[in-house]
């Protein structure tokens, strides 16, 4: 869903209404909003707070605390490199360095053309096949620098 074509108050109300019966529905509500918009638009924070009778600070705190929530649209392609110990031992830092150099961004950023977001994660549950990455939701293992750069450049994942 595109932010420009979305009526945020209506979206928030709809999502909250479908989860209001839950005890402490904030995480579920935010997850669904992000699934629909692709990110948590900052304008959503006061709307969610009002609908759930929470403070803006409470909602903002949750959005900024959890790494999976983002307050800006992600790139068209999202790369999440595992940086946990097993993947580090197998060379994930080399992948991170190569990607940062090839993309011209740091971990947690999106390229200026909006094509790629580079993120990190601290376990993908693929330790035996490290270094591992998740590219557009698809899990890859035993990656090397050339494979990752090829995926970035060609768009194949």
C-alpha positions in Angstrom: 0.0 0.0 0.0 1.3 3.5 -0.8 1.4 6.2 1.8 0.2 8.8 -0.6 -3.0 6.8 -1.4 -3.7 5.8 2.2 -6.1 7.5 4.6 -4.0 7.0 7.8 -6.8 7.6 10.3 -9.0 5.1 8.6 -6.2 2.6 8.3 -5.3 2.9 12.0 -8.9 2.7 13.1 -9.5 -0.4 11.0 -6.4 -2.2 12.2 -7.0 -1.3 15.9 -10.6 -2.4 15.6 -9.6 -5.8 14.4 -7.2 -6.3 17.3 -8.9 -4.3 20.1 -10.1 -7.6 21.7 -6.4 -8.6 22.4 -4.7 -7.9 25.7 -2.0 -5.3 24.9 -2.5 -5.2 21.1 0.1 -2.5 20.4 2.8 -4.8 18.8 0.2 -6.6 16.7 -1.3 -3.3 15.6 2.1 -1.8 14.7 3.1 -5.0 12.8 -0.1 -5.0 10.7 0.3 -1.3 9.9 3.9 -1.8 8.8 2.8 -4.8 6.7 0.3 -2.6 5.0 2.4 0.5 4.5 5.8 -1.0 4.5 6.9 1.1 7.5 5.5 3.0 10.5 4.8 6.5 9.2 5.5 9.0 12.0 2.0 10.4 11.5 0.6 7.0 12.7 2.1 7.3 16.2 -0.4 9.8 17.6 -3.3 8.0 15.8 -2.4 4.6 17.3 -1.8 6.3 20.7 -5.3 7.9 20.7 -7.0 4.7 19.5 -5.4 2.5 22.2 -5.5 5.2 24.9 -1.7 5.2 25.2 0.7 8.1 25.3 2.5 9.1 22.1 5.8 8.4 24.0 4.6 4.8 24.7 3.9 4.1 21.0 7.1 6.0 19.8 9.1 4.0 22.3 7.9 0.7 21.0 8.5 1.8 17.3 12.0 2.9 18.1 12.9 0.0 20.4 12.2 -2.9 18.2 14.6 -3.3 15.3 12.0 -4.8 13.0 9.9 -1.6 12.9 11.1 1.1 10.6 10.0 4.7 10.3 11.0 5.2 6.7 10.0 3.2 3.6 12.5 0.4 2.9 14.3 0.0 -0.4 12.8 -2.1 -3.1 15.3 -4.8 -2.2 16.1 -5.6 1.5 19.3 -7.3 2.6 19.6 -8.5 6.1 23.1 -9.9 6.9 23.5 -12.1 10.0 26.1 -10.8 12.4 25.8 -13.4 15.1 28.8 -15.3 16.3 28.6 -18.3 14.0 28.2 -16.1 10.9 31.0 -13.8 12.1 33.3 -16.8 12.4 32.4 -17.7 8.8 33.1 -14.2 7.4 29.9 -12.2 7.7 31.8 -9.0 8.5 33.5 -9.3 5.1 30.1 -9.4 3.5 28.9 -6.4 5.5 32.0 -4.4 4.5 31.7 -5.4 0.8 28.0 -4.4 0.8 28.6 -1.1 2.5 31.3 -0.3 -0.1 29.3 -1.5 -3.1 26.1 0.2 -2.1 27.7 3.4 -0.7 25.6 3.1 2.5 26.0 1.8 6.1 24.0 -0.9 7.8 20.6 0.5 8.6 20.5 2.8 5.6 18.8 2.8 2.2 20.4 3.8 -1.0 19.5 7.3 -2.2 17.7 5.8 -5.2 15.6 3.7 -2.9 16.7 0.5 -4.5 18.3 -1.3 -1.6 18.1 -1.3 2.2 21.0 -2.9 4.1 20.2 -4.2 7.5 21.7 -6.5 10.1 20.2 -9.3 12.2 21.7 -11.2 15.0 20.5 -14.7 14.1 18.6 -16.1 11.2 18.7 -19.7 12.6 20.9 -20.8 9.7 24.1 -21.1 11.8 25.4 -24.3 10.1 25.3 -22.6 6.7 27.0 -19.3 7.7 27.5 -16.7 6.7 23.8 -16.3 6.1 21.6 -13.5 4.8 18.0 -12.8 4.1 17.3 -11.1 0.9 13.8 -10.0 0.2 12.6 -12.5 2.8 14.4 -15.4 1.3 17.2 -17.1 3.3 20.6 -17.8 1.9 23.6 -19.6 3.3 27.3 -20.1 2.7 27.4 -16.7 1.0 30.6 -15.1 -0.2 31.3 -11.5 -1.2 30.9 -12.2 -4.9 27.5 -13.9 -4.5 26.1 -11.1 -2.4 27.5 -8.4 -4.7 26.0 -10.2 -7.7 22.6 -10.4 -6.1 22.8 -6.6 -5.4 23.9 -5.7 -8.9 21.7 -8.0 -10.9 18.7 -7.9 -8.7 18.4 -11.7 -8.7 17.7 -13.2 -5.4 
